[in-house]
């Protein structure tokens, strides 16, 4: 049977009865989010896509964690044959986590192009389903990328924002979060908090501390036309892209309700 994971700092009423998809959970931030979710026994189920499901299941068993509410599907996360299997399930929330490479090396240009080419298909499936929230987890400097992978994340962010407007604005509410290289456990809690708060059409930038660290400045960089505000209670900067760039009629996404007093 295994043991129940100790609750690790996030209490989310929004998880109750929900089925959550994590697109990558074998290593890094995706694995920590999975462990965090498995600590919330009120949720319905967590579905994980993995190229090596046997290895992931073995890791969970070695940690003596209850896995009755976990379903692991084998495949590449954005490929159509994988998506068909994934969306046979009713999914409430999606957390799209970065793929962690076993070896710390740059992706090849052809690998990035292949992944980006499948990305719009992923949203076709999302918008034909009952998904309520989608959150892209982005991890690199965005606006002025210095690597191919950072450029890939910047493009994904724009696709996610554009998906909210105009004709899809009543379907899945799509948002993004930029995280720095702090502890994976800390970032998992931050990501789940952003999922809880997300309404669609916003980019979350965590307030890791009150300093002017270079990392925070890079994560917070904005493009022309974007607006932001500081939510000190939730510990986020929230960037609001200009939705007119994506065919919307308003500056903010139709889903987004400004919570500022």
N, C-alpha and C positions, 0 to 999 in steps of 0.2 A: 504493500500500500504506500509506503513512504511517509514522510512527514510533511506538514504544511509549512511553507516558507514563512518566516517571521515577517510581518508587515514592515516595509522598509521606508516609511516616511511619507507615502502618498496615500491619502484617504479620498477616494473618488466615488461619490454616490453615482456619478455618471456611468460607472462600469457595471452597475447592477443589471444582470440579465442580458448583457451585451456580448456579441461575438466580435472579436478583434483580430484582424489580419496583420501580421508582421512580415514584411517581404524578405528580410534577411535576419537570421538570429543565431547563426553559428558562432560568431565571434563578436567582440567589441560592444558597441552601444546596443545593437539589436539583441544580443544575448542578455544584457542587463535589463532591457525593457521586458523581455520574456520572463525573467526571474521576478521582476517587480509585479508583472501581471499575474503570475502564478501564485502570488501571495494574497490575491484578492479572490477568495472563493465564491463571492457573490456573482461574479461574472459568469456568463453562459459557457464561453469557450474561447480559446486563443488558437488561431490557425497560423502555422509557420511554413514558409516556403524555404526549402534547403536543397542544395545540390548534394549534400551528404547527410541525409536524414538519420541514418544509423548512428553516425558519430554524435549528432546532436542528442538523440535519445539516450545514448550511453552516458553523455555528460550529465544529463538531468538525473538519470538513475544513480550515478555515482554521488550526486549531491543529496540523494535520498529525498527528492522532492516529489510530491504528488503530481502525477501527469495525466490524471483522468480527464482533465478539461483541456488538454493540449492535443491538437491534431497536426501532424507533420506531413507535408506534401513534398514529394521529390520533384525538382525541376528548376529551370532558369526562371526567375521571377516574372519577366515581362514577355516571355514567349507564349504564343497563342495556345499551345497544347497544355501549358501550365495554367494559364488563365481560365481555360475551360474547366479544369478540375477545381480551381479555387472558387469560381463563381457558381459551382453547383451548390455551394453553401450560401445561406443568408448571412451577409456580413454587415455589421453596423458601422464599425470604425476601421480605417486602414492607417497604419503607421509605416511609412515607406522609408526604411532605414538604409544607409549606405552599405554597399558590399565591401566587406573587410577582406583584403587580400592576405593570404598566408605569408607571402613574402612582401616586404615593404618595398614596392617598386611602382613606378608610374604605369598607368594603363597605356596600352598602345592606342594610337589614333583610330585604328579599325575597330578595336573593342568599344571605344566610346561611341563611335558612329553607329555600331550595331545596337548598342543599348538604347541610344536616343531614338533610333528608327522604330523601336518597339514601344516606346513610351506613350505615344498618342493612342495606340491600340489598347493599352492598359486603361486609359480614360474612357474609351468607348465602352469597355466592359463595366467600368464603375458607373457610368451614367445610364446604363441599361439595368442596373441592379438597384437594390434598396439601401446602398451605402449612404450613411448620413454625414460622416465626416472623413476627410482624408487629410493627413498631415505628412508633408515631406520633411525629412530630417536632413538638413544640409550642414556641412562641417568645415567649409573652407572660405577664404576671402572671396567675396562674390563679385563686386562691381568692377574691380580692376584685377582680374585673375592673373596669377603668375604661373599657373600650371594648366595643362589640358583638363585635368580632373576638376579644377576650380571652374573652368569655362563650362564644363558639362553641368555642374551644379547650378551655375547661373542660368543656363538655358532651361534646365528643368524647372527652376523657380518661376521663370516667365511663363512656361507652359501651364504650370499649376495655377498661376494667377489668372491667365487667360481663360482657363476652363470654367471659371465662375461666371463669365460674361460672354455674350448677352443671353443667348438662348438657354444656357444650362444653369442659370442662376437659381432655379428652384429645385435643383437636384442636389448632388453631393456638395457639401460646403468644404472647399479646398483651401488649405493654409500651408504655411511653411515655418520652420524654425531653424535658425542658425546657431550652432553650438560650437564652443571652443574646446580645446583639448584639455579639459579638466578630467577629474575621475569619471569613469564610465558610469559608476553607480549614481553619482550626483547628477550626471546628464540624463540618466534614465528617468529620474524623478522630475526633472525639469521638462522633459519631453511630454510626460503624461499630464503634467499640469497645463502645458500649452494645448494639448488635445482637449482637455476639459473646458478650457476657456475659449477655444476657437469657435468662430462664427462663420468663417469663410472670407477669403480675400485679404488676409492680413499676414504679415511676416513677424514672427516673434524673435526678439533678441534678448537673451537672458542678461540680467544685471548680476554678474558674478560677484562683484564687489563695488565699492564706491571709487575705486582708483581710475586713473586714465590709462589703463593698460593698452598697449598697442593692439592686442588681440581683440579687445572689446571695440576699439575704434574701427578695426577692419570689418567686424561683424555688423557694425551699425551703419556703415557707409550707405548713403541713399542716392538714388538717381533723381534727375530733374523731374519735378511734378509729384514726387512722393512726399507724404506727410508722416509725422510720427508723434507719439506722445509717450510719456513715462508712467507706467502703472507701478507705483512703488509698493502697493499692497501685494500684488502678484509677483513682483520682482522681474518685470519685463519692460523693455522698450517695445512698442508695437508700431511697426511701419505699415502705412496704408498706401499701396500703389495707386497710381492714377488709372482708374479703370476705363477712362475714355480712350486710352491707348489700345485697349483690348476690345473695343466695340461697345462698351457700356455707355449709358446715358449720363451716369453720375461719376464724380471723382472717386467715390468709395464703392466697393462691391455692394450689390443689392442685398446680399445676406448680412452685411456688417451693420451692427447697431452701435453707434458711438456711446461708450459707457462713461465718458468723462462727465464730471459734475459741472 
